[in-house]
Amino acid sequence: MNKTLTEEEVLNKIREVVATQLGIDETQVLDDASFTNDLGADSLDSVELVMSIEHEFGIKIPDERANKISNIKQLKDFVMEKLSVKV
């Protein structure tokens, strides 16, 4: 991404990507929604989701960190952290 994104823009894009990947409505993608418990993601979904987020934001999410991200807010915080380092 070539422009600085706001936290709200990042969150909206994450919601869109998660909803698309999991085949659910964006209204189900709440900040504290657990990928597995609330949104029904399995391990393959999780891998595909990480790859989609990496592609969307042009970042790399290390496996050990990806395994610790369990909800939308944690994912948003990580993406914001990575984007601020890139600037």
PDB file of N, CA, C and O in Angstrom:
ATOM      1  N   MET A   1       0.849  -1.169   0.000  1.00  0.00           N
ATOM      2  CA  MET A   1       0.000   0.000   0.000  1.00  0.00           C
ATOM      3  C   MET A   1       0.897   1.235   0.000  1.00  0.00           C
ATOM      4  O   MET A   1       1.916   1.266   0.691  1.00  0.00           O
ATOM      5  N   ASN A   2       0.534   2.215  -0.745  1.00  0.00           N
ATOM      6  CA  ASN A   2       1.403   3.367  -0.885  1.00  0.00           C
ATOM      7  C   ASN A   2       0.917   4.586  -0.119  1.00  0.00           C
ATOM      8  O   ASN A   2       1.593   5.615  -0.136  1.00  0.00           O
ATOM      9  N   LYS A   3      -0.212   4.517   0.544  1.00  0.00           N
ATOM     10  CA  LYS A   3      -0.668   5.655   1.331  1.00  0.00           C
ATOM     11  C   LYS A   3      -0.822   5.219   2.776  1.00  0.00           C
ATOM     12  O   LYS A   3      -1.016   4.039   3.069  1.00  0.00           O
ATOM     13  N   THR A   4      -0.735   6.179   3.662  1.00  0.00           N
ATOM     14  CA  THR A   4      -0.904   5.879   5.067  1.00  0.00           C
ATOM     15  C   THR A   4      -2.382   5.639   5.353  1.00  0.00           C
ATOM     16  O   THR A   4      -3.231   6.471   5.036  1.00  0.00           O
ATOM     17  N   LEU A   5      -2.669   4.511   5.944  1.00  0.00           N
ATOM     18  CA  LEU A   5      -4.051   4.159   6.248  1.00  0.00           C
ATOM     19  C   LEU A   5      -4.379   4.507   7.691  1.00  0.00           C
ATOM     20  O   LEU A   5      -3.531   4.398   8.576  1.00  0.00           O
ATOM     21  N   THR A   6      -5.605   4.923   7.916  1.00  0.00           N
ATOM     22  CA  THR A   6      -6.054   5.158   9.284  1.00  0.00           C
ATOM     23  C   THR A   6      -6.403   3.815   9.923  1.00  0.00           C
ATOM     24  O   THR A   6      -6.569   2.806   9.238  1.00  0.00           O
ATOM     25  N   GLU A   7      -6.509   3.828  11.232  1.00  0.00           N
ATOM     26  CA  GLU A   7      -6.881   2.615  11.953  1.00  0.00           C
ATOM     27  C   GLU A   7      -8.249   2.111  11.492  1.00  0.00           C
ATOM     28  O   GLU A   7      -8.453   0.905  11.354  1.00  0.00           O
ATOM     29  N   GLU A   8      -9.169   3.017  11.260  1.00  0.00           N
ATOM     30  CA  GLU A   8     -10.513   2.642  10.814  1.00  0.00           C
ATOM     31  C   GLU A   8     -10.475   2.019   9.414  1.00  0.00           C
ATOM     32  O   GLU A   8     -11.193   1.056   9.145  1.00  0.00           O
ATOM     33  N   GLU A   9      -9.647   2.562   8.528  1.00  0.00           N
ATOM     34  CA  GLU A   9      -9.516   1.995   7.177  1.00  0.00           C
ATOM     35  C   GLU A   9      -8.933   0.590   7.237  1.00  0.00           C
ATOM     36  O   GLU A   9      -9.378  -0.307   6.521  1.00  0.00           O
ATOM     37  N   VAL A  10      -7.933   0.403   8.096  1.00  0.00           N
ATOM     38  CA  VAL A  10      -7.330  -0.922   8.261  1.00  0.00           C
ATOM     39  C   VAL A  10      -8.376  -1.898   8.791  1.00  0.00           C
ATOM     40  O   VAL A  10      -8.511  -3.009   8.277  1.00  0.00           O
ATOM     41  N   LEU A  11      -9.107  -1.489   9.806  1.00  0.00           N
ATOM     42  CA  LEU A  11     -10.129  -2.346  10.399  1.00  0.00           C
ATOM     43  C   LEU A  11     -11.207  -2.709   9.379  1.00  0.00           C
ATOM     44  O   LEU A  11     -11.624  -3.865   9.310  1.00  0.00           O
ATOM     45  N   ASN A  12     -11.655  -1.753   8.600  1.00  0.00           N
ATOM     46  CA  ASN A  12     -12.669  -2.026   7.577  1.00  0.00           C
ATOM     47  C   ASN A  12     -12.159  -2.997   6.525  1.00  0.00           C
ATOM     48  O   ASN A  12     -12.890  -3.890   6.097  1.00  0.00           O
ATOM     49  N   LYS A  13     -10.909  -2.830   6.107  1.00  0.00           N
ATOM     50  CA  LYS A  13     -10.327  -3.726   5.104  1.00  0.00           C
ATOM     51  C   LYS A  13     -10.171  -5.135   5.678  1.00  0.00           C
ATOM     52  O   LYS A  13     -10.425  -6.120   4.985  1.00  0.00           O
ATOM     53  N   ILE A  14      -9.755  -5.232   6.942  1.00  0.00           N
ATOM     54  CA  ILE A  14      -9.638  -6.546   7.585  1.00  0.00           C
ATOM     55  C   ILE A  14     -11.008  -7.215   7.646  1.00  0.00           C
ATOM     56  O   ILE A  14     -11.132  -8.399   7.331  1.00  0.00           O
ATOM     57  N   ARG A  15     -12.024  -6.480   8.042  1.00  0.00           N
ATOM     58  CA  ARG A  15     -13.386  -7.041   8.096  1.00  0.00           C
ATOM     59  C   ARG A  15     -13.811  -7.565   6.724  1.00  0.00           C
ATOM     60  O   ARG A  15     -14.390  -8.645   6.611  1.00  0.00           O
ATOM     61  N   GLU A  16     -13.518  -6.789   5.698  1.00  0.00           N
ATOM     62  CA  GLU A  16     -13.874  -7.185   4.331  1.00  0.00           C
ATOM     63  C   GLU A  16     -13.153  -8.469   3.929  1.00  0.00           C
ATOM     64  O   GLU A  16     -13.767  -9.389   3.388  1.00  0.00           O
ATOM     65  N   VAL A  17     -11.850  -8.529   4.195  1.00  0.00           N
ATOM     66  CA  VAL A  17     -11.053  -9.708   3.833  1.00  0.00           C
ATOM     67  C   VAL A  17     -11.530 -10.934   4.607  1.00  0.00           C
ATOM     68  O   VAL A  17     -11.701 -12.006   4.027  1.00  0.00           O
ATOM     69  N   VAL A  18     -11.744 -10.780   5.912  1.00  0.00           N
ATOM     70  CA  VAL A  18     -12.191 -11.899   6.745  1.00  0.00           C
ATOM     71  C   VAL A  18     -13.555 -12.398   6.272  1.00  0.00           C
ATOM     72  O   VAL A  18     -13.759 -13.605   6.133  1.00  0.00           O
ATOM     73  N   ALA A  19     -14.482 -11.488   6.025  1.00  0.00           N
ATOM     74  CA  ALA A  19     -15.818 -11.880   5.570  1.00  0.00           C
ATOM     75  C   ALA A  19     -15.744 -12.627   4.244  1.00  0.00           C
ATOM     76  O   ALA A  19     -16.413 -13.643   4.059  1.00  0.00           O
ATOM     77  N   THR A  20     -14.935 -12.123   3.328  1.00  0.00           N
ATOM     78  CA  THR A  20     -14.784 -12.772   2.024  1.00  0.00           C
ATOM     79  C   THR A  20     -14.168 -14.159   2.176  1.00  0.00           C
ATOM     80  O   THR A  20     -14.669 -15.127   1.604  1.00  0.00           O
ATOM     81  N   GLN A  21     -13.088 -14.257   2.940  1.00  0.00           N
ATOM     82  CA  GLN A  21     -12.385 -15.536   3.117  1.00  0.00           C
ATOM     83  C   GLN A  21     -13.261 -16.586   3.786  1.00  0.00           C
ATOM     84  O   GLN A  21     -13.224 -17.761   3.419  1.00  0.00           O
ATOM     85  N   LEU A  22     -14.050 -16.156   4.769  1.00  0.00           N
ATOM     86  CA  LEU A  22     -14.846 -17.114   5.531  1.00  0.00           C
ATOM     87  C   LEU A  22     -16.268 -17.263   4.999  1.00  0.00           C
ATOM     88  O   LEU A  22     -17.040 -18.080   5.501  1.00  0.00           O
ATOM     89  N   GLY A  23     -16.615 -16.471   3.979  1.00  0.00           N
ATOM     90  CA  GLY A  23     -17.941 -16.573   3.390  1.00  0.00           C
ATOM     91  C   GLY A  23     -19.051 -16.155   4.345  1.00  0.00           C
ATOM     92  O   GLY A  23     -20.121 -16.764   4.379  1.00  0.00           O
ATOM     93  N   ILE A  24     -18.780 -15.102   5.124  1.00  0.00           N
ATOM     94  CA  ILE A  24     -19.768 -14.608   6.084  1.00  0.00           C
ATOM     95  C   ILE A  24     -20.052 -13.133   5.822  1.00  0.00           C
ATOM     96  O   ILE A  24     -19.355 -12.487   5.039  1.00  0.00           O
ATOM     97  N   ASP A  25     -21.069 -12.614   6.474  1.00  0.00           N
ATOM     98  CA  ASP A  25     -21.420 -11.204   6.345  1.00  0.00           C
ATOM     99  C   ASP A  25     -20.474 -10.361   7.195  1.00  0.00           C
ATOM    100  O   ASP A  25     -20.100 -10.760   8.298  1.00  0.00           O
ATOM    101  N   GLU A  26     -20.092  -9.198   6.682  1.00  0.00           N
ATOM    102  CA  GLU A  26     -19.187  -8.307   7.414  1.00  0.00           C
ATOM    103  C   GLU A  26     -19.723  -7.906   8.775  1.00  0.00           C
ATOM    104  O   GLU A  26     -18.943  -7.607   9.679  1.00  0.00           O
ATOM    105  N   THR A  27     -21.039  -7.895   8.938  1.00  0.00           N
ATOM    106  CA  THR A  27     -21.613  -7.507  10.230  1.00  0.00           C
ATOM    107  C   THR A  27     -21.288  -8.514  11.327  1.00  0.00           C
ATOM    108  O   THR A  27     -21.397  -8.188  12.509  1.00  0.00           O
ATOM    109  N   GLN A  28     -20.891  -9.727  10.959  1.00  0.00           N
ATOM    110  CA  GLN A  28     -20.503 -10.745  11.930  1.00  0.00           C
ATOM    111  C   GLN A  28     -19.068 -10.560  12.409  1.00  0.00           C
ATOM    112  O   GLN A  28     -18.671 -11.141  13.418  1.00  0.00           O
ATOM    113  N   VAL A  29     -18.298  -9.763  11.700  1.00  0.00           N
ATOM    114  CA  VAL A  29     -16.870  -9.606  11.981  1.00  0.00           C
ATOM    115  C   VAL A  29     -16.688  -8.462  12.983  1.00  0.00           C
ATOM    116  O   VAL A  29     -16.362  -7.335  12.610  1.00  0.00           O
ATOM    117  N   LEU A  30     -16.903  -8.776  14.251  1.00  0.00           N
ATOM    118  CA  LEU A  30     -16.764  -7.807  15.330  1.00  0.00           C
ATOM    119  C   LEU A  30     -15.323  -7.779  15.833  1.00  0.00           C
ATOM    120  O   LEU A  30     -14.574  -8.734  15.631  1.00  0.00           O
ATOM    121  N   ASP A  31     -14.934  -6.681  16.489  1.00  0.00           N
ATOM    122  CA  ASP A  31     -13.549  -6.520  16.942  1.00  0.00           C
ATOM    123  C   ASP A  31     -13.062  -7.670  17.816  1.00  0.00           C
ATOM    124  O   ASP A  31     -11.917  -8.106  17.694  1.00  0.00           O
ATOM    125  N   ASP A  32     -13.930  -8.159  18.695  1.00  0.00           N
ATOM    126  CA  ASP A  32     -13.505  -9.214  19.614  1.00  0.00           C
ATOM    127  C   ASP A  32     -13.914 -10.608  19.140  1.00  0.00           C
ATOM    128  O   ASP A  32     -13.836 -11.574  19.899  1.00  0.00           O
ATOM    129  N   ALA A  33     -14.346 -10.707  17.892  1.00  0.00           N
ATOM    130  CA  ALA A  33     -14.761 -11.999  17.344  1.00  0.00           C
ATOM    131  C   ALA A  33     -13.555 -12.920  17.172  1.00  0.00           C
ATOM    132  O   ALA A  33     -12.578 -12.569  16.510  1.00  0.00           O
ATOM    133  N   SER A  34     -13.642 -14.095  17.774  1.00  0.00           N
ATOM    134  CA  SER A  34     -12.600 -15.110  17.625  1.00  0.00           C
ATOM    135  C   SER A  34     -12.739 -15.752  16.244  1.00  0.00           C
ATOM    136  O   SER A  34     -13.840 -16.094  15.811  1.00  0.00           O
ATOM    137  N   PHE A  35     -11.606 -15.907  15.566  1.00  0.00           N
ATOM    138  CA  PHE A  35     -11.654 -16.508  14.230  1.00  0.00           C
ATOM    139  C   PHE A  35     -12.240 -17.913  14.278  1.00  0.00           C
ATOM    140  O   PHE A  35     -13.050 -18.278  13.426  1.00  0.00           O
ATOM    141  N   THR A  36     -11.836 -18.702  15.268  1.00  0.00           N
ATOM    142  CA  THR A  36     -12.297 -20.087  15.330  1.00  0.00           C
ATOM    143  C   THR A  36     -13.622 -20.239  16.063  1.00  0.00           C
ATOM    144  O   THR A  36     -14.538 -20.884  15.554  1.00  0.00           O
ATOM    145  N   ASN A  37     -13.735 -19.657  17.246  1.00  0.00           N
ATOM    146  CA  ASN A  37     -14.935 -19.866  18.065  1.00  0.00           C
ATOM    147  C   ASN A  37     -16.156 -19.114  17.557  1.00  0.00           C
ATOM    148  O   ASN A  37     -17.257 -19.664  17.557  1.00  0.00           O
ATOM    149  N   ASP A  38     -15.988 -17.874  17.127  1.00  0.00           N
ATOM    150  CA  ASP A  38     -17.129 -17.053  16.711  1.00  0.00           C
ATOM    151  C   ASP A  38     -17.388 -17.073  15.203  1.00  0.00           C
ATOM    152  O   ASP A  38     -18.536 -17.023  14.761  1.00  0.00           O
ATOM    153  N   LEU A  39     -16.316 -17.147  14.428  1.00  0.00           N
ATOM    154  CA  LEU A  39     -16.463 -17.027  12.974  1.00  0.00           C
ATOM    155  C   LEU A  39     -16.329 -18.357  12.244  1.00  0.00           C
ATOM    156  O   LEU A  39     -16.511 -18.416  11.028  1.00  0.00           O
ATOM    157  N   GLY A  40     -16.015 -19.421  12.972  1.00  0.00           N
ATOM    158  CA  GLY A  40     -16.004 -20.756  12.391  1.00  0.00           C
ATOM    159  C   GLY A  40     -14.812 -21.099  11.519  1.00  0.00           C
ATOM    160  O   GLY A  40     -14.891 -22.021  10.708  1.00  0.00           O
ATOM    161  N   ALA A  41     -13.704 -20.376  11.667  1.00  0.00           N
ATOM    162  CA  ALA A  41     -12.518 -20.655  10.847  1.00  0.00           C
ATOM    163  C   ALA A  41     -11.832 -21.934  11.326  1.00  0.00           C
ATOM    164  O   ALA A  41     -11.708 -22.173  12.527  1.00  0.00           O
ATOM    165  N   ASP A  42     -11.389 -22.752  10.368  1.00  0.00           N
ATOM    166  CA  ASP A  42     -10.566 -23.910  10.717  1.00  0.00           C
ATOM    167  C   ASP A  42      -9.113 -23.571  10.387  1.00  0.00           C
ATOM    168  O   ASP A  42      -8.816 -22.442   9.998  1.00  0.00           O
ATOM    169  N   SER A  43      -8.214 -24.531  10.538  1.00  0.00           N
ATOM    170  CA  SER A  43      -6.788 -24.237  10.347  1.00  0.00           C
ATOM    171  C   SER A  43      -6.474 -23.810   8.912  1.00  0.00           C
ATOM    172  O   SER A  43      -5.632 -22.937   8.704  1.00  0.00           O
ATOM    173  N   LEU A  44      -7.129 -24.404   7.932  1.00  0.00           N
ATOM    174  CA  LEU A  44      -6.907 -24.007   6.541  1.00  0.00           C
ATOM    175  C   LEU A  44      -7.410 -22.584   6.307  1.00  0.00           C
ATOM    176  O   LEU A  44      -6.753 -21.792   5.632  1.00  0.00           O
ATOM    177  N   ASP A  45      -8.578 -22.264   6.867  1.00  0.00           N
ATOM    178  CA  ASP A  45      -9.096 -20.896   6.764  1.00  0.00           C
ATOM    179  C   ASP A  45      -8.102 -19.904   7.350  1.00  0.00           C
ATOM    180  O   ASP A  45      -7.876 -18.833   6.786  1.00  0.00           O
ATOM    181  N   SER A  46      -7.509 -20.263   8.482  1.00  0.00           N
ATOM    182  CA  SER A  46      -6.561 -19.370   9.151  1.00  0.00           C
ATOM    183  C   SER A  46      -5.343 -19.096   8.278  1.00  0.00           C
ATOM    184  O   SER A  46      -4.887 -17.957   8.183  1.00  0.00           O
ATOM    185  N   VAL A  47      -4.821 -20.132   7.646  1.00  0.00           N
ATOM    186  CA  VAL A  47      -3.668 -19.967   6.755  1.00  0.00           C
ATOM    187  C   VAL A  47      -4.041 -19.078   5.568  1.00  0.00           C
ATOM    188  O   VAL A  47      -3.291 -18.170   5.212  1.00  0.00           O
ATOM    189  N   GLU A  48      -5.184 -19.336   4.965  1.00  0.00           N
ATOM    190  CA  GLU A  48      -5.630 -18.534   3.822  1.00  0.00           C
ATOM    191  C   GLU A  48      -5.895 -17.086   4.225  1.00  0.00           C
ATOM    192  O   GLU A  48      -5.635 -16.161   3.456  1.00  0.00           O
ATOM    193  N   LEU A  49      -6.410 -16.901   5.424  1.00  0.00           N
ATOM    194  CA  LEU A  49      -6.675 -15.555   5.930  1.00  0.00           C
ATOM    195  C   LEU A  49      -5.374 -14.781   6.111  1.00  0.00           C
ATOM    196  O   LEU A  49      -5.281 -13.618   5.718  1.00  0.00           O
ATOM    197  N   VAL A  50      -4.373 -15.420   6.703  1.00  0.00           N
ATOM    198  CA  VAL A  50      -3.066 -14.777   6.879  1.00  0.00           C
ATOM    199  C   VAL A  50      -2.493 -14.384   5.522  1.00  0.00           C
ATOM    200  O   VAL A  50      -1.994 -13.271   5.356  1.00  0.00           O
ATOM    201  N   MET A  51      -2.563 -15.290   4.554  1.00  0.00           N
ATOM    202  CA  MET A  51      -2.031 -14.996   3.223  1.00  0.00           C
ATOM    203  C   MET A  51      -2.771 -13.826   2.579  1.00  0.00           C
ATOM    204  O   MET A  51      -2.150 -12.980   1.937  1.00  0.00           O
ATOM    205  N   SER A  52      -4.079 -13.772   2.744  1.00  0.00           N
ATOM    206  CA  SER A  52      -4.872 -12.676   2.175  1.00  0.00           C
ATOM    207  C   SER A  52      -4.525 -11.341   2.821  1.00  0.00           C
ATOM    208  O   SER A  52      -4.414 -10.327   2.132  1.00  0.00           O
ATOM    209  N   ILE A  53      -4.354 -11.337   4.137  1.00  0.00           N
ATOM    210  CA  ILE A  53      -3.997 -10.107   4.849  1.00  0.00           C
ATOM    211  C   ILE A  53      -2.597  -9.657   4.437  1.00  0.00           C
ATOM    212  O   ILE A  53      -2.367  -8.467   4.220  1.00  0.00           O
ATOM    213  N   GLU A  54      -1.668 -10.598   4.330  1.00  0.00           N
ATOM    214  CA  GLU A  54      -0.312 -10.254   3.888  1.00  0.00           C
ATOM    215  C   GLU A  54      -0.356  -9.603   2.509  1.00  0.00           C
ATOM    216  O   GLU A  54       0.296  -8.586   2.273  1.00  0.00           O
ATOM    217  N   HIS A  55      -1.118 -10.186   1.614  1.00  0.00           N
ATOM    218  CA  HIS A  55      -1.233  -9.657   0.253  1.00  0.00           C
ATOM    219  C   HIS A  55      -1.901  -8.286   0.244  1.00  0.00           C
ATOM    220  O   HIS A  55      -1.429  -7.365  -0.422  1.00  0.00           O
ATOM    221  N   GLU A  56      -2.987  -8.154   0.976  1.00  0.00           N
ATOM    222  CA  GLU A  56      -3.762  -6.909   1.000  1.00  0.00           C
ATOM    223  C   GLU A  56      -2.948  -5.726   1.510  1.00  0.00           C
ATOM    224  O   GLU A  56      -3.044  -4.622   0.974  1.00  0.00           O
ATOM    225  N   PHE A  57      -2.146  -5.960   2.546  1.00  0.00           N
ATOM    226  CA  PHE A  57      -1.416  -4.862   3.178  1.00  0.00           C
ATOM    227  C   PHE A  57       0.075  -4.832   2.827  1.00  0.00           C
ATOM    228  O   PHE A  57       0.789  -3.922   3.248  1.00  0.00           O
ATOM    229  N   GLY A  58       0.548  -5.816   2.061  1.00  0.00           N
ATOM    230  CA  GLY A  58       1.956  -5.839   1.681  1.00  0.00           C
ATOM    231  C   GLY A  58       2.885  -6.048   2.863  1.00  0.00           C
ATOM    232  O   GLY A  58       3.957  -5.447   2.938  1.00  0.00           O
ATOM    233  N   ILE A  59       2.461  -6.913   3.796  1.00  0.00           N
ATOM    234  CA  ILE A  59       3.261  -7.190   4.985  1.00  0.00           C
ATOM    235  C   ILE A  59       3.499  -8.686   5.095  1.00  0.00           C
ATOM    236  O   ILE A  59       2.912  -9.472   4.352  1.00  0.00           O
ATOM    237  N   LYS A  60       4.361  -9.077   6.022  1.00  0.00           N
ATOM    238  CA  LYS A  60       4.618 -10.488   6.309  1.00  0.00           C
ATOM    239  C   LYS A  60       4.227 -10.743   7.756  1.00  0.00           C
ATOM    240  O   LYS A  60       4.634 -10.004   8.653  1.00  0.00           O
ATOM    241  N   ILE A  61       3.445 -11.780   7.981  1.00  0.00           N
ATOM    242  CA  ILE A  61       3.060 -12.174   9.333  1.00  0.00           C
ATOM    243  C   ILE A  61       3.782 -13.484   9.643  1.00  0.00           C
ATOM    244  O   ILE A  61       3.429 -14.529   9.095  1.00  0.00           O
ATOM    245  N   PRO A  62       4.790 -13.436  10.517  1.00  0.00           N
ATOM    246  CA  PRO A  62       5.517 -14.667  10.858  1.00  0.00           C
ATOM    247  C   PRO A  62       4.571 -15.710  11.465  1.00  0.00           C
ATOM    248  O   PRO A  62       3.628 -15.361  12.175  1.00  0.00           O
ATOM    249  N   ASP A  63       4.830 -16.986  11.180  1.00  0.00           N
ATOM    250  CA  ASP A  63       3.961 -18.060  11.666  1.00  0.00           C
ATOM    251  C   ASP A  63       3.771 -18.016  13.173  1.00  0.00           C
ATOM    252  O   ASP A  63       2.657 -18.187  13.668  1.00  0.00           O
ATOM    253  N   GLU A  64       4.874 -17.783  13.912  1.00  0.00           N
ATOM    254  CA  GLU A  64       4.759 -17.782  15.372  1.00  0.00           C
ATOM    255  C   GLU A  64       3.855 -16.650  15.861  1.00  0.00           C
ATOM    256  O   GLU A  64       3.182 -16.791  16.882  1.00  0.00           O
ATOM    257  N   ARG A  65       3.836 -15.542  15.148  1.00  0.00           N
ATOM    258  CA  ARG A  65       2.953 -14.428  15.520  1.00  0.00           C
ATOM    259  C   ARG A  65       1.527 -14.711  15.057  1.00  0.00           C
ATOM    260  O   ARG A  65       0.572 -14.417  15.776  1.00  0.00           O
ATOM    261  N   ALA A  66       1.379 -15.270  13.881  1.00  0.00           N
ATOM    262  CA  ALA A  66       0.043 -15.587  13.359  1.00  0.00           C
ATOM    263  C   ALA A  66      -0.698 -16.543  14.293  1.00  0.00           C
ATOM    264  O   ALA A  66      -1.911 -16.435  14.469  1.00  0.00           O
ATOM    265  N   ASN A  67       0.035 -17.468  14.884  1.00  0.00           N
ATOM    266  CA  ASN A  67      -0.581 -18.438  15.795  1.00  0.00           C
ATOM    267  C   ASN A  67      -1.114 -17.793  17.068  1.00  0.00           C
ATOM    268  O   ASN A  67      -1.959 -18.375  17.749  1.00  0.00           O
ATOM    269  N   LYS A  68      -0.630 -16.600  17.395  1.00  0.00           N
ATOM    270  CA  LYS A  68      -1.060 -15.903  18.614  1.00  0.00           C
ATOM    271  C   LYS A  68      -2.196 -14.913  18.355  1.00  0.00           C
ATOM    272  O   LYS A  68      -2.793 -14.396  19.299  1.00  0.00           O
ATOM    273  N   ILE A  69      -2.492 -14.651  17.100  1.00  0.00           N
ATOM    274  CA  ILE A  69      -3.562 -13.709  16.747  1.00  0.00           C
ATOM    275  C   ILE A  69      -4.868 -14.491  16.657  1.00  0.00           C
ATOM    276  O   ILE A  69      -5.049 -15.324  15.769  1.00  0.00           O
ATOM    277  N   SER A  70      -5.777 -14.209  17.595  1.00  0.00           N
ATOM    278  CA  SER A  70      -7.004 -15.009  17.645  1.00  0.00           C
ATOM    279  C   SER A  70      -8.279 -14.227  17.351  1.00  0.00           C
ATOM    280  O   SER A  70      -9.351 -14.818  17.216  1.00  0.00           O
ATOM    281  N   ASN A  71      -8.171 -12.884  17.250  1.00  0.00           N
ATOM    282  CA  ASN A  71      -9.380 -12.118  16.961  1.00  0.00           C
ATOM    283  C   ASN A  71      -9.072 -10.907  16.076  1.00  0.00           C
ATOM    284  O   ASN A  71      -7.914 -10.618  15.775  1.00  0.00           O
ATOM    285  N   ILE A  72     -10.116 -10.221  15.676  1.00  0.00           N
ATOM    286  CA  ILE A  72     -10.005  -9.102  14.740  1.00  0.00           C
ATOM    287  C   ILE A  72      -9.149  -7.972  15.312  1.00  0.00           C
ATOM    288  O   ILE A  72      -8.302  -7.421  14.608  1.00  0.00           O
ATOM    289  N   LYS A  73      -9.363  -7.626  16.578  1.00  0.00           N
ATOM    290  CA  LYS A  73      -8.612  -6.533  17.196  1.00  0.00           C
ATOM    291  C   LYS A  73      -7.117  -6.841  17.213  1.00  0.00           C
ATOM    292  O   LYS A  73      -6.305  -5.973  16.893  1.00  0.00           O
ATOM    293  N   GLN A  74      -6.748  -8.058  17.581  1.00  0.00           N
ATOM    294  CA  GLN A  74      -5.331  -8.433  17.600  1.00  0.00           C
ATOM    295  C   GLN A  74      -4.736  -8.352  16.199  1.00  0.00           C
ATOM    296  O   GLN A  74      -3.600  -7.909  16.029  1.00  0.00           O
ATOM    297  N   LEU A  75      -5.492  -8.774  15.207  1.00  0.00           N
ATOM    298  CA  LEU A  75      -5.016  -8.703  13.829  1.00  0.00           C
ATOM    299  C   LEU A  75      -4.845  -7.252  13.398  1.00  0.00           C
ATOM    300  O   LEU A  75      -3.841  -6.899  12.780  1.00  0.00           O
ATOM    301  N   LYS A  76      -5.821  -6.415  13.721  1.00  0.00           N
ATOM    302  CA  LYS A  76      -5.742  -4.985  13.383  1.00  0.00           C
ATOM    303  C   LYS A  76      -4.534  -4.340  14.056  1.00  0.00           C
ATOM    304  O   LYS A  76      -3.806  -3.578  13.420  1.00  0.00           O
ATOM    305  N   ASP A  77      -4.316  -4.640  15.342  1.00  0.00           N
ATOM    306  CA  ASP A  77      -3.174  -4.074  16.066  1.00  0.00           C
ATOM    307  C   ASP A  77      -1.855  -4.491  15.418  1.00  0.00           C
ATOM    308  O   ASP A  77      -0.940  -3.678  15.287  1.00  0.00           O
ATOM    309  N   PHE A  78      -1.758  -5.756  15.013  1.00  0.00           N
ATOM    310  CA  PHE A  78      -0.534  -6.232  14.368  1.00  0.00           C
ATOM    311  C   PHE A  78      -0.319  -5.537  13.026  1.00  0.00           C
ATOM    312  O   PHE A  78       0.789  -5.091  12.729  1.00  0.00           O
ATOM    313  N   VAL A  79      -1.367  -5.443  12.222  1.00  0.00           N
ATOM    314  CA  VAL A  79      -1.247  -4.784  10.913  1.00  0.00           C
ATOM    315  C   VAL A  79      -0.830  -3.328  11.096  1.00  0.00           C
ATOM    316  O   VAL A  79       0.048  -2.845  10.381  1.00  0.00           O
ATOM    317  N   MET A  80      -1.447  -2.626  12.039  1.00  0.00           N
ATOM    318  CA  MET A  80      -1.085  -1.225  12.292  1.00  0.00           C
ATOM    319  C   MET A  80       0.380  -1.112  12.702  1.00  0.00           C
ATOM    320  O   MET A  80       1.086  -0.206  12.260  1.00  0.00           O
ATOM    321  N   GLU A  81       0.826  -2.028  13.541  1.00  0.00           N
ATOM    322  CA  GLU A  81       2.228  -2.047  13.978  1.00  0.00           C
ATOM    323  C   GLU A  81       3.160  -2.236  12.780  1.00  0.00           C
ATOM    324  O   GLU A  81       4.149  -1.518  12.640  1.00  0.00           O
ATOM    325  N   LYS A  82       2.846  -3.192  11.927  1.00  0.00           N
ATOM    326  CA  LYS A  82       3.683  -3.461  10.752  1.00  0.00           C
ATOM    327  C   LYS A  82       3.673  -2.282   9.780  1.00  0.00           C
ATOM    328  O   LYS A  82       4.711  -1.929   9.219  1.00  0.00           O
ATOM    329  N   LEU A  83       2.508  -1.677   9.581  1.00  0.00           N
ATOM    330  CA  LEU A  83       2.423  -0.546   8.655  1.00  0.00           C
ATOM    331  C   LEU A  83       3.186   0.659   9.186  1.00  0.00           C
ATOM    332  O   LEU A  83       3.782   1.400   8.403  1.00  0.00           O
ATOM    333  N   SER A  84       3.182   0.871  10.490  1.00  0.00           N
ATOM    334  CA  SER A  84       3.899   2.022  11.052  1.00  0.00           C
ATOM    335  C   SER A  84       5.402   1.825  10.942  1.00  0.00           C
ATOM    336  O   SER A  84       6.142   2.801  10.815  1.00  0.00           O
ATOM    337  N   VAL A  85       5.863   0.591  10.989  1.00  0.00           N
ATOM    338  CA  VAL A  85       7.288   0.298  10.840  1.00  0.00           C
ATOM    339  C   VAL A  85       7.736   0.533   9.405  1.00  0.00           C
ATOM    340  O   VAL A  85       8.866   0.957   9.166  1.00  0.00           O
ATOM    341  N   LYS A  86       6.847   0.256   8.442  1.00  0.00           N
ATOM    342  CA  LYS A  86       7.185   0.409   7.025  1.00  0.00           C
ATOM    343  C   LYS A  86       7.295   1.865   6.602  1.00  0.00           C
ATOM    344  O   LYS A  86       7.995   2.178   5.640  1.00  0.00           O
ATOM    345  N   VAL A  87       6.609   2.761   7.312  1.00  0.00           N
ATOM    346  CA  VAL A  87       6.548   4.171   6.903  1.00  0.00           C
ATOM    347  C   VAL A  87       7.883   4.842   7.120  1.00  0.00           C
ATOM    348  O   VAL A  87       8.029   6.031   6.835  1.00  0.00           O
TER     349      VAL A  87
END
